[in-house]
């Protein structure tokens, strides 16, 4: 294989494959992405049944009834705040990643350009029989190898920067794995709250229908207060779940991008430099 072919093949290896764009996660599709076991669901439903029994036992005009309704309006607040806090912490990550990736990408391009400038085919007829003889007693060969020696120092500096960038990428991926585990745990808690709120919706609707024949006034209060706030809270929880899932997927995208950059650095540091 000729020097020109080797150099072209080596520099072609620097092409990176970007990850696919993130899918849009809507609130309606957010629920169920983190599976709950049958045992977990049963325990959560038992809590809902006990809550509804206590709620219905209260006089609609009593402070106890109002306190129960307040519990519905505050349902999942802690879990939502925790998930939001984790998501907000990661907002600056894409910006930092862009700056770092830009540096690595710039170094890869500079390395490629430097190698291409050393390609013998880019230096006229230096290696042809007549061209070589014509320039042997002149400055052509001397200039070429002087440029080669000068480029070695430059290439060494680029490789050092790429190695440092690769180390940052690997450490970043290790940190991402930790962050994704925390987000997964937060999504699991949100999923439980979503199951509670949806079960509460179903059971309150059924209880109100049951009371329509015996206590229509209480049935009306249940629908207008408890059921209304339960459905409102369900939507809030689903929205937060969608945002958190999107953040989880974004971290995965950053990790895949880091992996592609590491591949690029490895190829540049071996095949390209070897050529």
N, C-alpha and C positions, 0 to 999 in steps of 0.2 A: 504494500500500500504506500503511495507517495506521501510526502510530507504535507502537501496541500490537501489531499484527501483525508489524512489523519486529523489535520487541524479542523477541517470542515465538519467531519463526523463528531469530533469532540465538542465543538462549540454548539452543534445542533443538539447535543445532549442536555443543554441548559434550559430547554423549553420546559416550563412548569405547567401542571394541569390545575386550574383553579377549581375549588369545590363548587358544587351546585348551589344556587341561591337558596335561602331559607324558605320553607313553605310558610304561608300565612296561617297562624293558629287563631281561629275565632273563638269567642266565648262559648258558643254552642258546641264546638268540638273539643273544648279543653277538658271536660269531665271524662273520666274513664281512662285517661292516658296513663295514670298511675294505678295499677290494679290493687284492689282490696280483697283480702281473703273472705271466704264465707263466714268464718268466725268473727272477723272484724265487723262485718256488716251486721251480723246478728246482735253483737254487743251494742253497736251504735243505735240500732233500731229499738233495743230494749230501753236505752236512755230516752229516746224520743217518746216512747209509749208512757214511760213514767212521768215525763215532763207534761205531756198532754193531760194525763189523769190529774196531776196537781193543778194545772191551769183551769180545767173545767170545774174542778171542785171549788174554785174561788168565785166569790161574788164579783160580777163584772165591774161593779162600782167601788170595789175595795182596793186598798193600796197593794194588797198581795197580788191581785190580778195585774195591776199596772207594773209591778216589779217583774212579773213573769214575762210580760210583753217586752219590757226593757231588755230582758235577757236575750230575746229573739233579735232585737235591733243591734245588740252588741255581739251576737254570735259570730265566732271566727275572727274577731278583731285582732286578737293576739297573733293568730296564724297569718293573717293578711299583712300585718305590720312586719313580721319576721321575714316573710317572703319578699315584701317590698324593699326592706333594708338590704337583703342579699342582692336583689336585682340592681338597686341603686349603686351598690358598691362596684358593680361591674361595668357601669356606664363609661368610665374613663379607659377601660381596657381596649376597646377598638381604636381609640385615638393613639394610645401608646403603641399598639400593635402596628398601626399604619406608619408611625415614625420609624420604628425599628425595621419593619419590612422594607420601607423605602431605602434605608441605609444598606441593608443586605442586598436588595435588588440593584442598587447603584454599584455596589462592589462587584456583583456578578457581571454586570454590563461592562464595567471598567476592565475586569479580568478578560472578558471575551474580546473586547476591543484591542487590548494589549497583545493577546495571543495572535489575533488576526494581523496586527501590524508586523509581527515577526514571521508570518507565513512567507516562506521563500518565494512562492508564486506572486506575492505582492511586491517583490523587489526586482522586477524586471527580469533580465536574462542572466541574473547572477550565477545560477547553477547550470546554465547551458554550456556546452563545450566551448563555443567561441566566446560567449559572453564572459565566462569564467577566465579564460586566458587573457581577454582584453582587459579585464579589470584586476587581474592578479597583481600586476605591477603598479596598479593605481590605488585609489583609496576606496573602491567599492567594497571589497571583501573586508577590509579593515573597518570601514564604517558600519558594515552590517553587524559584525561581531561586537563592535563597541556598543551598538544599539542593543544587541542581545544582552550583554553584560549589564548595561544600565537598566534594562527592563527587569532583570532578575531581582534587583533590590525592590523595585516597584511591586512586582508580583508577590514577593515575600511579604510586603506590608499588607497587600490586599488579602492574602491568605490568612494572616494573623487576625485581621479584622473579621473575616468570614468565620474563623474558628471561634472567636469571641461571640459573634452573632449566633452561631450554632449552639453554643453553651446556653445563651439566653433563651433560645427557642426551647431547648430541652427542659430547662428549669421552668419556663412558662407553662409547658404542657403538664409538668408534674403539679404545678399550682392549680391548673385548670381542673385536673382530676379531683383534687380536694374540693374545689368550689362546686363542681358538678355533683359531688356526693352530698354536699350541704343543700344544694338546690333540690336534689331528689328527695331528701328528707322533708324539706319545706313543702314540696308538692304533695308528698304523702299525707302531711297534716291537713293541707288544704283539701285534698280529695276526701278525707274523712268528714270535714266540715260541710263539703258539698253534699255528701251522702246524707248527713244529718238534716241539712236544710231541705233537701228534696223529699226525704221521708217525712219530715215535719209538714211540708206542703200537702202531701198525699193524705196523711193521717188527720190533719186539721180539716181538710175538705170533707173527708169521710165523716168526721165527728160532727161537723156543722150540718151535714145532710141528715145525720141521725137525730140531731136536736131540732130540726125543722118541725117535726111533728109534736115534740113534747115541750120545747122551750125555744120558740122562734126568736125571742129577744136575744138570748145568749148566742144562738146560732148566728145572728146578724153581727153581734159584737166580735165573735170569733173571726168571721170573714173580713170585717172592716178593720180590725186591729191586728190580731195575731197572724192571720193568713196573709194579709197584705204585707206586713213587715217580713214574714218568712220568705215570700217570693222576691221581695226587694233585696233581701240579704243573699238569696241564692244567686241573683244576677251579679251582685258585687263580688261574691266569691268566685264565680265563673270568670269574671273579667280579670281578677287578680291571677287566677290560675292560668289564663291565656297568656298574660304578660310574663309570668314566671316560666312557662313552658317555652315561650319564644326566647327568653334569656338562656335557658338551658340548651336549646338548639344552637343559639349564637355561639356559646362557648365551644360546642362541638365543631362548629364551622371554623372558629379561630384555631382550634387544635389541628384540624385537617390542613389548614393553610400553613401552620407551622411545620407539619410533617413534610409538605411539599417543598417548603423552603430548605429544610434540612437535606432533602434529596438533592436539591439544586446545589447546595454547598458541597455535599459529598462528591457529586459529579465534577464540579468545577475544580475541586482540590485534587482529584485523581486523574480522570480521563483528559480533561482540558490541559492541565499543567503538564501531564506526561507527554501529550502531543507537542 
